[in-house]
Amino acid sequence: SGIQSPVFHIKVNQAYKFYHRGVDLDGDIGDPIRPVSSGKVEIVNEGRSAYGKHMVVDHGSGFKSLYAHLSKVEARQGQRVERDSMLGEVGSTGLSSGPHLHLELWVNGETVNPMLYLR
């Protein structure tokens, strides 16, 4: 409970599978990304990894979320974010075939299918 979509419309481009531990949500470059729930930004990486520009938010109680392929990062490491905070913008950085948000949800260090929580 308390989970919201990080993008305005939910349209899945690639589903959660054993080799793809998140979901790719369709979007246009520059679309705003919000956290799925309030928390604290644990990691901000603006490097050239497979995730490209990405961040991890710790929501407490073993629950974390990862947002990848951002075109722009707005939140900073250590920052407290609320549900209406802007984390960044949809992009196509890193190993990406086009603009989208790669979203992963972790519970106690294990990935879970985000669509089980976003429905």
N, CA, C and O atoms as CSV, one atom per row, in Angstrom:
chain,resi,resn,atom,element,x,y,z
A,1,SER,N,N,0.839,-1.183,0.000
A,1,SER,CA,C,0.000,0.000,0.000
A,1,SER,C,C,0.878,1.237,0.000
A,1,SER,O,O,2.048,1.180,0.378
A,2,GLY,N,N,0.309,2.353,-0.425
A,2,GLY,CA,C,1.067,3.590,-0.464
A,2,GLY,C,C,1.996,3.714,-1.651
A,2,GLY,O,O,2.838,4.612,-1.680
A,3,ILE,N,N,1.864,2.829,-2.639
A,3,ILE,CA,C,2.738,2.849,-3.816
A,3,ILE,C,C,2.022,3.578,-4.950
A,3,ILE,O,O,0.855,3.311,-5.241
A,4,GLN,N,N,2.748,4.509,-5.590
A,4,GLN,CA,C,2.187,5.220,-6.738
A,4,GLN,C,C,3.077,4.983,-7.954
A,4,GLN,O,O,4.240,4.600,-7.824
A,5,SER,N,N,2.522,5.213,-9.114
A,5,SER,CA,C,3.312,5.115,-10.337
A,5,SER,C,C,4.299,6.277,-10.389
A,5,SER,O,O,3.935,7.408,-10.068
A,6,PRO,N,N,5.546,6.012,-10.790
A,6,PRO,CA,C,6.528,7.081,-10.890
A,6,PRO,C,C,6.350,7.962,-12.130
A,6,PRO,O,O,6.933,9.043,-12.215
A,7,VAL,N,N,5.544,7.497,-13.088
A,7,VAL,CA,C,5.249,8.265,-14.301
A,7,VAL,C,C,3.736,8.431,-14.417
A,7,VAL,O,O,2.971,7.689,-13.800
A,8,PHE,N,N,3.316,9.409,-15.212
A,8,PHE,CA,C,1.896,9.751,-15.297
A,8,PHE,C,C,1.045,8.598,-15.824
A,8,PHE,O,O,0.009,8.278,-15.241
A,9,HIS,N,N,1.471,7.974,-16.919
A,9,HIS,CA,C,0.740,6.850,-17.511
A,9,HIS,C,C,1.580,5.594,-17.390
A,9,HIS,O,O,2.794,5.629,-17.593
A,10,ILE,N,N,0.939,4.486,-17.059
A,10,ILE,CA,C,1.657,3.211,-17.008
A,10,ILE,C,C,1.441,2.485,-18.322
A,10,ILE,O,O,0.345,2.007,-18.615
A,11,LYS,N,N,2.507,2.410,-19.111
A,11,LYS,CA,C,2.516,1.601,-20.327
A,11,LYS,C,C,3.833,0.833,-20.305
A,11,LYS,O,O,4.905,1.424,-20.436
A,12,VAL,N,N,3.749,-0.471,-20.141
A,12,VAL,CA,C,4.940,-1.311,-19.999
A,12,VAL,C,C,5.510,-1.644,-21.372
A,12,VAL,O,O,4.825,-2.211,-22.223
A,13,ASN,N,N,6.791,-1.278,-21.577
A,13,ASN,CA,C,7.498,-1.629,-22.817
A,13,ASN,C,C,8.194,-2.970,-22.692
A,13,ASN,O,O,8.276,-3.723,-23.663
A,14,GLN,N,N,8.695,-3.274,-21.506
A,14,GLN,CA,C,9.326,-4.572,-21.258
A,14,GLN,C,C,8.960,-5.011,-19.852
A,14,GLN,O,O,9.096,-4.252,-18.892
A,15,ALA,N,N,8.498,-6.239,-19.747
A,15,ALA,CA,C,8.011,-6.764,-18.474
A,15,ALA,C,C,9.155,-7.286,-17.601
A,15,ALA,O,O,10.298,-7.400,-18.043
A,16,TYR,N,N,8.817,-7.592,-16.375
A,16,TYR,CA,C,9.731,-8.198,-15.400
A,16,TYR,C,C,9.927,-9.665,-15.759
A,16,TYR,O,O,8.957,-10.402,-15.936
A,17,LYS,N,N,11.199,-10.090,-15.868
A,17,LYS,CA,C,11.531,-11.481,-16.173
A,17,LYS,C,C,12.789,-11.844,-15.397
A,17,LYS,O,O,13.404,-10.978,-14.774
A,18,PHE,N,N,13.175,-13.110,-15.428
A,18,PHE,CA,C,14.354,-13.521,-14.662
A,18,PHE,C,C,15.619,-12.831,-15.157
A,18,PHE,O,O,16.565,-12.680,-14.384
A,19,TYR,N,N,15.669,-12.409,-16.411
A,19,TYR,CA,C,16.845,-11.719,-16.943
A,19,TYR,C,C,16.645,-10.197,-17.026
A,19,TYR,O,O,17.565,-9.475,-17.412
A,20,HIS,N,N,15.480,-9.721,-16.676
A,20,HIS,CA,C,15.170,-8.279,-16.688
A,20,HIS,C,C,14.430,-7.980,-15.396
A,20,HIS,O,O,13.207,-8.110,-15.329
A,21,ARG,N,N,15.174,-7.578,-14.364
A,21,ARG,CA,C,14.679,-7.514,-12.991
A,21,ARG,C,C,13.906,-6.245,-12.649
A,21,ARG,O,O,13.912,-5.794,-11.504
A,22,GLY,N,N,13.249,-5.681,-13.639
A,22,GLY,CA,C,12.407,-4.511,-13.425
A,22,GLY,C,C,11.409,-4.420,-14.562
A,22,GLY,O,O,11.243,-5.362,-15.336
A,23,VAL,N,N,10.746,-3.277,-14.657
A,23,VAL,CA,C,9.856,-3.029,-15.790
A,23,VAL,C,C,10.297,-1.744,-16.473
A,23,VAL,O,O,10.781,-0.816,-15.825
A,24,ASP,N,N,10.125,-1.702,-17.778
A,24,ASP,CA,C,10.399,-0.491,-18.551
A,24,ASP,C,C,9.065,0.190,-18.831
A,24,ASP,O,O,8.184,-0.371,-19.483
A,25,LEU,N,N,8.942,1.407,-18.325
A,25,LEU,CA,C,7.714,2.182,-18.492
A,25,LEU,C,C,7.924,3.226,-19.573
A,25,LEU,O,O,8.875,4.005,-19.520
A,26,ASP,N,N,7.045,3.239,-20.542
A,26,ASP,CA,C,7.132,4.148,-21.674
A,26,ASP,C,C,7.044,5.597,-21.212
A,26,ASP,O,O,6.366,5.918,-20.236
A,27,GLY,N,N,7.739,6.452,-21.929
A,27,GLY,CA,C,7.673,7.881,-21.646
A,27,GLY,C,C,8.443,8.655,-22.691
A,27,GLY,O,O,9.149,8.079,-23.519
A,28,ASP,N,N,8.300,9.949,-22.643
A,28,ASP,CA,C,9.040,10.845,-23.527
A,28,ASP,C,C,10.165,11.491,-22.747
A,28,ASP,O,O,10.042,11.713,-21.543
A,29,ILE,N,N,11.259,11.795,-23.422
A,29,ILE,CA,C,12.366,12.469,-22.760
A,29,ILE,C,C,11.835,13.744,-22.109
A,29,ILE,O,O,11.154,14.548,-22.745
A,30,GLY,N,N,12.161,13.908,-20.835
A,30,GLY,CA,C,11.733,15.077,-20.083
A,30,GLY,C,C,10.496,14.875,-19.229
A,30,GLY,O,O,10.178,15.729,-18.402
A,31,ASP,N,N,9.775,13.739,-19.411
A,31,ASP,CA,C,8.624,13.469,-18.547
A,31,ASP,C,C,9.104,13.367,-17.097
A,31,ASP,O,O,10.146,12.768,-16.834
A,32,PRO,N,N,8.353,13.946,-16.156
A,32,PRO,CA,C,8.778,13.913,-14.752
A,32,PRO,C,C,8.667,12.519,-14.142
A,32,PRO,O,O,7.775,11.740,-14.478
A,33,ILE,N,N,9.599,12.229,-13.236
A,33,ILE,CA,C,9.612,10.966,-12.491
A,33,ILE,C,C,9.475,11.300,-11.011
A,33,ILE,O,O,10.218,12.122,-10.475
A,34,ARG,N,N,8.525,10.659,-10.367
A,34,ARG,CA,C,8.290,10.845,-8.937
A,34,ARG,C,C,8.582,9.529,-8.210
A,34,ARG,O,O,8.503,8.466,-8.826
A,35,PRO,N,N,8.913,9.574,-6.931
A,35,PRO,CA,C,9.163,8.323,-6.197
A,35,PRO,C,C,7.869,7.537,-6.011
A,35,PRO,O,O,6.787,8.121,-5.956
A,36,VAL,N,N,7.979,6.225,-5.915
A,36,VAL,CA,C,6.798,5.390,-5.700
A,36,VAL,C,C,6.225,5.590,-4.300
A,36,VAL,O,O,5.056,5.295,-4.052
A,37,SER,N,N,7.054,6.092,-3.392
A,37,SER,CA,C,6.644,6.387,-2.026
A,37,SER,C,C,7.691,7.313,-1.419
A,37,SER,O,O,8.769,7.474,-1.992
A,38,SER,N,N,7.405,7.919,-0.285
A,38,SER,CA,C,8.382,8.795,0.353
A,38,SER,C,C,9.583,7.983,0.833
A,38,SER,O,O,9.482,6.779,1.069
A,39,GLY,N,N,10.711,8.659,0.970
A,39,GLY,CA,C,11.921,7.981,1.413
A,39,GLY,C,C,13.125,8.900,1.345
A,39,GLY,O,O,12.990,10.122,1.293
A,40,LYS,N,N,14.303,8.296,1.346
A,40,LYS,CA,C,15.560,9.039,1.305
A,40,LYS,C,C,16.380,8.544,0.127
A,40,LYS,O,O,16.540,7.338,-0.062
A,41,VAL,N,N,16.902,9.476,-0.669
A,41,VAL,CA,C,17.728,9.107,-1.823
A,41,VAL,C,C,19.041,8.527,-1.299
A,41,VAL,O,O,19.814,9.204,-0.622
A,42,GLU,N,N,19.267,7.264,-1.630
A,42,GLU,CA,C,20.440,6.546,-1.131
A,42,GLU,C,C,21.617,6.636,-2.094
A,42,GLU,O,O,22.761,6.802,-1.672
A,43,ILE,N,N,21.329,6.527,-3.387
A,43,ILE,CA,C,22.376,6.526,-4.417
A,43,ILE,C,C,21.938,7.414,-5.562
A,43,ILE,O,O,20.791,7.349,-6.007
A,44,VAL,N,N,22.858,8.251,-6.043
A,44,VAL,CA,C,22.677,8.976,-7.303
A,44,VAL,C,C,23.922,8.697,-8.124
A,44,VAL,O,O,25.040,8.940,-7.670
A,45,ASN,N,N,23.727,8.186,-9.338
A,45,ASN,CA,C,24.851,7.870,-10.208
A,45,ASN,C,C,24.585,8.511,-11.567
A,45,ASN,O,O,23.621,8.169,-12.252
A,46,GLU,N,N,25.440,9.432,-11.936
A,46,GLU,CA,C,25.283,10.106,-13.224
A,46,GLU,C,C,26.296,9.586,-14.242
A,46,GLU,O,O,26.609,10.268,-15.219
A,47,GLY,N,N,26.806,8.375,-14.008
A,47,GLY,CA,C,27.826,7.777,-14.859
A,47,GLY,C,C,27.269,7.113,-16.095
A,47,GLY,O,O,26.110,7.293,-16.471
A,48,ARG,N,N,28.130,6.350,-16.703
A,48,ARG,CA,C,27.796,5.697,-17.974
A,48,ARG,C,C,27.616,4.193,-17.810
A,48,ARG,O,O,27.998,3.423,-18.691
A,49,SER,N,N,27.042,3.773,-16.697
A,49,SER,CA,C,26.793,2.346,-16.483
A,49,SER,C,C,25.647,1.887,-17.380
A,49,SER,O,O,25.072,2.680,-18.125
A,50,ALA,N,N,25.328,0.621,-17.301
A,50,ALA,CA,C,24.203,0.088,-18.074
A,50,ALA,C,C,22.907,0.818,-17.737
A,50,ALA,O,O,22.054,1.012,-18.604
A,51,TYR,N,N,22.762,1.223,-16.471
A,51,TYR,CA,C,21.581,1.966,-16.049
A,51,TYR,C,C,21.617,3.427,-16.477
A,51,TYR,O,O,20.607,4.121,-16.366
A,52,GLY,N,N,22.756,3.908,-16.963
A,52,GLY,CA,C,22.889,5.323,-17.282
A,52,GLY,C,C,22.712,6.146,-16.018
A,52,GLY,O,O,23.082,5.707,-14.929
A,53,LYS,N,N,22.154,7.322,-16.157
A,53,LYS,CA,C,21.861,8.150,-14.981
A,53,LYS,C,C,20.747,7.459,-14.208
A,53,LYS,O,O,19.679,7.175,-14.749
A,54,HIS,N,N,21.018,7.192,-12.918
A,54,HIS,CA,C,20.024,6.468,-12.137
A,54,HIS,C,C,20.124,6.817,-10.658
A,54,HIS,O,O,21.082,7.449,-10.214
A,55,MET,N,N,19.117,6.391,-9.911
A,55,MET,CA,C,19.121,6.618,-8.467
A,55,MET,C,C,18.348,5.520,-7.759
A,55,MET,O,O,17.515,4.831,-8.348
A,56,VAL,N,N,18.653,5.383,-6.466
A,56,VAL,CA,C,17.960,4.437,-5.593
A,56,VAL,C,C,17.379,5.230,-4.426
A,56,VAL,O,O,18.056,6.064,-3.824
A,57,VAL,N,N,16.112,4.955,-4.119
A,57,VAL,CA,C,15.448,5.570,-2.972
A,57,VAL,C,C,15.162,4.473,-1.948
A,57,VAL,O,O,14.600,3.429,-2.279
A,58,ASP,N,N,15.559,4.727,-0.694
A,58,ASP,CA,C,15.283,3.810,0.412
A,58,ASP,C,C,14.006,4.280,1.100
A,58,ASP,O,O,13.946,5.389,1.631
A,59,HIS,N,N,12.998,3.431,1.085
A,59,HIS,CA,C,11.698,3.776,1.657
A,59,HIS,C,C,11.539,3.248,3.092
A,59,HIS,O,O,10.515,3.487,3.731
A,60,GLY,N,N,12.541,2.540,3.586
A,60,GLY,CA,C,12.485,1.980,4.932
A,60,GLY,C,C,11.895,0.585,4.943
A,60,GLY,O,O,11.282,0.151,3.968
A,61,SER,N,N,12.082,-0.113,6.048
A,61,SER,CA,C,11.546,-1.470,6.250
A,61,SER,C,C,11.975,-2.445,5.155
A,61,SER,O,O,11.222,-3.355,4.810
A,62,GLY,N,N,13.185,-2.263,4.602
A,62,GLY,CA,C,13.706,-3.173,3.582
A,62,GLY,C,C,13.204,-2.919,2.180
A,62,GLY,O,O,13.486,-3.708,1.278
A,63,PHE,N,N,12.462,-1.831,1.966
A,63,PHE,CA,C,11.876,-1.532,0.654
A,63,PHE,C,C,12.657,-0.413,-0.030
A,63,PHE,O,O,12.824,0.669,0.534
A,64,LYS,N,N,13.141,-0.681,-1.263
A,64,LYS,CA,C,13.886,0.303,-2.050
A,64,LYS,C,C,13.380,0.297,-3.489
A,64,LYS,O,O,12.787,-0.677,-3.954
A,65,SER,N,N,13.629,1.406,-4.181
A,65,SER,CA,C,13.255,1.505,-5.594
A,65,SER,C,C,14.412,2.102,-6.378
A,65,SER,O,O,15.136,2.963,-5.878
A,66,LEU,N,N,14.581,1.636,-7.614
A,66,LEU,CA,C,15.631,2.119,-8.505
A,66,LEU,C,C,14.981,2.703,-9.748
A,66,LEU,O,O,14.038,2.129,-10.293
A,67,TYR,N,N,15.486,3.846,-10.195
A,67,TYR,CA,C,14.967,4.570,-11.360
A,67,TYR,C,C,16.147,4.762,-12.305
A,67,TYR,O,O,17.132,5.401,-11.934
A,68,ALA,N,N,16.066,4.216,-13.536
A,68,ALA,CA,C,17.225,4.214,-14.420
A,68,ALA,C,C,16.923,4.817,-15.790
A,68,ALA,O,O,15.769,4.926,-16.204
A,69,HIS,N,N,17.998,5.207,-16.480
A,69,HIS,CA,C,18.016,5.782,-17.828
A,69,HIS,C,C,17.528,7.226,-17.852
A,69,HIS,O,O,17.050,7.700,-18.883
A,70,LEU,N,N,17.643,7.930,-16.728
A,70,LEU,CA,C,17.164,9.303,-16.622
A,70,LEU,C,C,17.931,10.248,-17.552
A,70,LEU,O,O,19.133,10.087,-17.763
A,71,SER,N,N,17.227,11.224,-18.097
A,71,SER,CA,C,17.892,12.256,-18.905
A,71,SER,C,C,18.424,13.362,-17.993
A,71,SER,O,O,19.411,14.027,-18.308
A,72,LYS,N,N,17.749,13.541,-16.860
A,72,LYS,CA,C,18.127,14.598,-15.919
A,72,LYS,C,C,17.853,14.104,-14.510
A,72,LYS,O,O,16.822,13.486,-14.246
A,73,VAL,N,N,18.789,14.382,-13.608
A,73,VAL,CA,C,18.642,14.027,-12.200
A,73,VAL,C,C,18.331,15.297,-11.421
A,73,VAL,O,O,19.061,16.283,-11.521
A,74,GLU,N,N,17.255,15.279,-10.650
A,74,GLU,CA,C,16.865,16.446,-9.849
A,74,GLU,C,C,17.193,16.251,-8.371
A,74,GLU,O,O,17.640,17.190,-7.711
A,75,ALA,N,N,16.977,15.049,-7.843
A,75,ALA,CA,C,17.198,14.778,-6.423
A,75,ALA,C,C,18.678,14.508,-6.172
A,75,ALA,O,O,19.412,14.120,-7.081
A,76,ARG,N,N,19.098,14.713,-4.952
A,76,ARG,CA,C,20.499,14.528,-4.560
A,76,ARG,C,C,20.617,13.450,-3.493
A,76,ARG,O,O,19.691,13.220,-2.716
A,77,GLN,N,N,21.760,12.799,-3.470
A,77,GLN,CA,C,22.028,11.766,-2.472
A,77,GLN,C,C,21.830,12.339,-1.071
A,77,GLN,O,O,22.305,13.433,-0.765
A,78,GLY,N,N,21.127,11.593,-0.228
A,78,GLY,CA,C,20.850,12.013,1.131
A,78,GLY,C,C,19.586,12.840,1.293
A,78,GLY,O,O,19.159,13.107,2.416
A,79,GLN,N,N,18.986,13.248,0.187
A,79,GLN,CA,C,17.788,14.088,0.233
A,79,GLN,C,C,16.561,13.278,0.624
A,79,GLN,O,O,16.385,12.154,0.155
A,80,ARG,N,N,15.724,13.831,1.467
A,80,ARG,CA,C,14.422,13.241,1.802
A,80,ARG,C,C,13.456,13.608,0.675
A,80,ARG,O,O,13.370,14.773,0.286
A,81,VAL,N,N,12.736,12.625,0.154
A,81,VAL,CA,C,11.770,12.884,-0.919
A,81,VAL,C,C,10.392,12.424,-0.484
A,81,VAL,O,O,10.239,11.434,0.231
A,82,GLU,N,N,9.404,13.162,-0.929
A,82,GLU,CA,C,8.005,12.829,-0.679
A,82,GLU,C,C,7.386,12.358,-1.985
A,82,GLU,O,O,8.017,12.440,-3.040
A,83,ARG,N,N,6.163,11.869,-1.919
A,83,ARG,CA,C,5.490,11.334,-3.110
A,83,ARG,C,C,5.380,12.346,-4.244
A,83,ARG,O,O,5.346,11.960,-5.412
A,84,ASP,N,N,5.325,13.641,-3.915
A,84,ASP,CA,C,5.196,14.657,-4.966
A,84,ASP,C,C,6.544,15.272,-5.364
A,84,ASP,O,O,6.582,16.193,-6.180
A,85,SER,N,N,7.644,14.775,-4.799
A,85,SER,CA,C,8.977,15.277,-5.169
A,85,SER,C,C,9.338,14.821,-6.575
A,85,SER,O,O,8.936,13.741,-7.006
A,86,MET,N,N,10.095,15.643,-7.285
A,86,MET,CA,C,10.569,15.261,-8.612
A,86,MET,C,C,11.973,14.673,-8.475
A,86,MET,O,O,12.899,15.346,-8.020
A,87,LEU,N,N,12.117,13.405,-8.876
A,87,LEU,CA,C,13.417,12.750,-8.824
A,87,LEU,C,C,14.277,13.123,-10.018
A,87,LEU,O,O,15.486,13.314,-9.890
A,88,GLY,N,N,13.650,13.225,-11.172
A,88,GLY,CA,C,14.367,13.491,-12.405
A,88,GLY,C,C,13.419,13.415,-13.581
A,88,GLY,O,O,12.205,13.571,-13.442
A,89,GLU,N,N,14.007,13.171,-14.753
A,89,GLU,CA,C,13.210,13.124,-15.984
A,89,GLU,C,C,13.526,11.873,-16.785
A,89,GLU,O,O,14.659,11.390,-16.788
A,90,VAL,N,N,12.511,11.354,-17.465
A,90,VAL,CA,C,12.664,10.194,-18.344
A,90,VAL,C,C,13.744,10.491,-19.380
A,90,VAL,O,O,13.862,11.612,-19.874
A,91,GLY,N,N,14.521,9.471,-19.695
A,91,GLY,CA,C,15.576,9.643,-20.683
A,91,GLY,C,C,15.898,8.351,-21.410
A,91,GLY,O,O,15.078,7.436,-21.481
A,92,SER,N,N,17.112,8.297,-21.950
A,92,SER,CA,C,17.577,7.133,-22.697
A,92,SER,C,C,19.081,6.980,-22.521
A,92,SER,O,O,19.802,6.735,-23.488
A,93,THR,N,N,19.557,7.125,-21.276
A,93,THR,CA,C,20.993,7.022,-21.004
A,93,THR,C,C,21.373,5.577,-20.686
A,93,THR,O,O,20.510,4.761,-20.361
A,94,GLY,N,N,22.658,5.266,-20.779
A,94,GLY,CA,C,23.131,3.911,-20.522
A,94,GLY,C,C,22.739,2.974,-21.646
A,94,GLY,O,O,22.614,3.395,-22.796
A,95,LEU,N,N,22.544,1.705,-21.320
A,95,LEU,CA,C,22.129,0.717,-22.324
A,95,LEU,C,C,20.620,0.795,-22.483
A,95,LEU,O,O,19.869,0.096,-21.804
A,96,SER,N,N,20.200,1.644,-23.377
A,96,SER,CA,C,18.782,1.921,-23.588
A,96,SER,C,C,18.502,1.996,-25.080
A,96,SER,O,O,19.309,2.516,-25.850
A,97,SER,N,N,17.348,1.469,-25.481
A,97,SER,CA,C,16.982,1.479,-26.906
A,97,SER,C,C,16.015,2.609,-27.240
A,97,SER,O,O,15.505,2.674,-28.359
A,98,GLY,N,N,15.759,3.490,-26.292
A,98,GLY,CA,C,14.846,4.603,-26.514
A,98,GLY,C,C,14.360,5.132,-25.180
A,98,GLY,O,O,14.625,4.527,-24.141
A,99,PRO,N,N,13.648,6.256,-25.192
A,99,PRO,CA,C,13.215,6.874,-23.941
A,99,PRO,C,C,12.244,6.004,-23.148
A,99,PRO,O,O,11.222,5.556,-23.668
A,100,HIS,N,N,12.578,5.779,-21.895
A,100,HIS,CA,C,11.713,5.045,-20.975
A,100,HIS,C,C,12.293,5.151,-19.570
A,100,HIS,O,O,13.412,5.630,-19.387
A,101,LEU,N,N,11.536,4.709,-18.591
A,101,LEU,CA,C,12.009,4.592,-17.226
A,101,LEU,C,C,12.110,3.115,-16.883
A,101,LEU,O,O,11.130,2.377,-16.984
A,102,HIS,N,N,13.293,2.690,-16.478
A,102,HIS,CA,C,13.468,1.335,-15.952
A,102,HIS,C,C,13.264,1.433,-14.446
A,102,HIS,O,O,14.005,2.137,-13.759
A,103,LEU,N,N,12.263,0.731,-13.935
A,103,LEU,CA,C,11.925,0.755,-12.516
A,103,LEU,C,C,12.151,-0.621,-11.914
A,103,LEU,O,O,11.651,-1.626,-12.419
A,104,GLU,N,N,12.917,-0.653,-10.822
A,104,GLU,CA,C,13.079,-1.878,-10.047
A,104,GLU,C,C,12.593,-1.619,-8.636
A,104,GLU,O,O,12.796,-0.532,-8.095
A,105,LEU,N,N,11.950,-2.614,-8.035
A,105,LEU,CA,C,11.572,-2.568,-6.630
A,105,LEU,C,C,12.285,-3.703,-5.919
A,105,LEU,O,O,12.323,-4.829,-6.415
A,106,TRP,N,N,12.846,-3.408,-4.764
A,106,TRP,CA,C,13.575,-4.392,-3.965
A,106,TRP,C,C,12.919,-4.510,-2.598
A,106,TRP,O,O,12.595,-3.501,-1.972
A,107,VAL,N,N,12.729,-5.713,-2.142
A,107,VAL,CA,C,12.245,-5.986,-0.792
A,107,VAL,C,C,13.291,-6.879,-0.126
A,107,VAL,O,O,13.532,-8.007,-0.556
A,108,ASN,N,N,13.898,-6.358,0.917
A,108,ASN,CA,C,14.954,-7.069,1.649
A,108,ASN,C,C,16.056,-7.578,0.714
A,108,ASN,O,O,16.522,-8.709,0.849
A,109,GLY,N,N,16.465,-6.732,-0.229
A,109,GLY,CA,C,17.576,-7.042,-1.125
A,109,GLY,C,C,17.235,-7.876,-2.337
A,109,GLY,O,O,18.107,-8.124,-3.169
A,110,GLU,N,N,16.008,-8.314,-2.467
A,110,GLU,CA,C,15.574,-9.124,-3.609
A,110,GLU,C,C,14.641,-8.314,-4.501
A,110,GLU,O,O,13.766,-7.606,-4.003
A,111,THR,N,N,14.823,-8.414,-5.826
A,111,THR,CA,C,13.917,-7.712,-6.724
A,111,THR,C,C,12.552,-8.394,-6.720
A,111,THR,O,O,12.438,-9.611,-6.577
A,112,VAL,N,N,11.523,-7.565,-6.881
A,112,VAL,CA,C,10.148,-8.056,-7.001
A,112,VAL,C,C,9.531,-7.388,-8.220
A,112,VAL,O,O,9.975,-6.322,-8.647
A,113,ASN,N,N,8.518,-8.013,-8.770
A,113,ASN,CA,C,7.849,-7.469,-9.946
A,113,ASN,C,C,7.088,-6.193,-9.555
A,113,ASN,O,O,6.127,-6.267,-8.790
A,114,PRO,N,N,7.503,-5.023,-10.069
A,114,PRO,CA,C,6.815,-3.778,-9.728
A,114,PRO,C,C,5.328,-3.780,-10.063
A,114,PRO,O,O,4.545,-3.110,-9.390
A,115,MET,N,N,4.930,-4.519,-11.085
A,115,MET,CA,C,3.521,-4.510,-11.497
A,115,MET,C,C,2.611,-5.145,-10.444
A,115,MET,O,O,1.406,-4.893,-10.438
A,116,LEU,N,N,3.172,-5.961,-9.559
A,116,LEU,CA,C,2.368,-6.520,-8.476
A,116,LEU,C,C,1.979,-5.443,-7.475
A,116,LEU,O,O,1.000,-5.588,-6.743
A,117,TYR,N,N,2.753,-4.361,-7.449
A,117,TYR,CA,C,2.505,-3.268,-6.516
A,117,TYR,C,C,1.819,-2.067,-7.172
A,117,TYR,O,O,1.124,-1.308,-6.497
A,118,LEU,N,N,2.010,-1.893,-8.479
A,118,LEU,CA,C,1.489,-0.728,-9.182
A,118,LEU,C,C,0.069,-0.909,-9.697
A,118,LEU,O,O,-0.552,0.072,-10.104
A,119,ARG,N,N,-0.465,-2.112,-9.696
A,119,ARG,CA,C,-1.810,-2.353,-10.225
A,119,ARG,C,C,-2.868,-1.746,-9.361
A,119,ARG,O,O,-4.055,-1.859,-9.667
